[in-house]
């Protein structure tokens, strides 16, 4: 399955772009998992793609110039990315960014 097909198959979920070599990305993922659990969102709704195993992500229009290994996350509805944010870069703003994801997810 290609990356595009994987994303298009998501009806309603959150996509996390994992950079396994990045502490910020790993931290952001852990924070997102806790956030989702606290709000009762099933972790089956979280889809994780490794940026090193899926380099084509860098060429997707929604991500061009936006992937830097900081734990980028996106809300996907009906196979389309509707919001992209960064979770691990500015750790003092994690709550704000998770709230932004949640708002787009439940809208």
C-alpha positions in Angstrom: 0.0 0.0 0.0 1.4 3.4 -0.9 1.5 6.3 1.5 -1.1 8.2 -0.5 -3.4 5.1 -0.5 -2.9 4.7 3.3 -3.9 8.3 3.9 -6.8 8.1 1.6 -8.1 5.0 3.4 -8.4 6.9 6.7 -12.0 8.0 7.1 -11.5 9.8 10.4 -8.3 9.9 12.2 -5.0 11.5 13.2 -1.8 10.9 11.3 1.5 11.3 13.2 4.7 11.6 11.2 7.4 9.8 13.3 11.1 10.6 12.9 12.6 7.8 15.1 15.9 9.6 15.2 14.3 12.7 16.7 13.8 13.2 20.5 11.2 15.9 19.8 9.2 13.5 17.5 9.2 10.7 20.1 8.3 13.1 22.9 5.4 14.6 20.8 4.1 11.1 20.0 4.0 10.2 23.7 2.2 13.4 24.6 -0.3 12.8 21.8 -1.0 9.3 22.9 -1.7 10.5 26.5 -3.8 13.4 25.2 -6.0 11.0 23.1 -6.4 8.5 25.9 -7.5 11.3 28.3 -10.2 12.3 25.8 -11.4 8.8 25.1 -10.3 8.7 21.5 -9.4 5.1 20.6 -5.8 4.7 19.7 -6.9 2.9 16.6 -7.7 6.4 15.3 -4.0 7.3 15.5 -2.0 6.3 12.4 1.8 6.6 12.5 4.0 6.8 9.5 7.8 6.8 9.7 9.2 9.7 7.6 12.3 7.7 6.8 10.4 4.7 5.5 7.9 7.0 3.6 10.1 9.7 2.0 7.2 10.4 -0.5 5.5 12.3 2.4 8.0 15.1 1.8 6.5 15.6 -1.7 2.8 15.6 -0.7 1.3 19.1 -1.2 0.1 19.2 2.4 3.5 18.5 3.8 5.9 20.2 1.3 8.4 22.2 3.4 6.6 21.3 6.6 8.3 18.0 7.7 11.3 18.7 9.9 11.3 15.7 12.3 9.5 17.5 15.1 6.5 15.2 15.3 4.2 16.6 12.7 0.6 15.6 13.1 -2.4 15.9 10.8 -6.2 15.4 11.1 -7.6 13.3 8.2 -11.2 13.2 7.3 -12.6 11.2 4.3 -9.1 10.5 3.1 -8.1 14.2 3.0 -5.7 16.0 5.3 -7.5 19.0 6.8 -5.1 20.3 9.4 -1.3 19.9 10.0 0.5 21.0 13.2 3.8 20.3 14.9 3.8 18.7 18.3 7.5 18.3 19.4 9.2 21.5 18.5 8.0 24.0 21.1 7.2 21.7 24.0 5.7 24.6 26.0 2.9 24.7 23.4 2.0 21.0 23.3 -1.4 21.5 25.0 -2.3 24.2 22.4 -1.3 22.1 19.5 -3.1 19.0 20.8 -6.2 21.1 21.4 -6.0 22.3 17.9 -5.8 18.7 16.6 -8.7 17.7 18.8 -10.9 20.6 17.7 -10.4 19.7 14.0 -10.9 16.0 14.8 -14.3 16.5 16.5 -15.5 19.2 14.1 
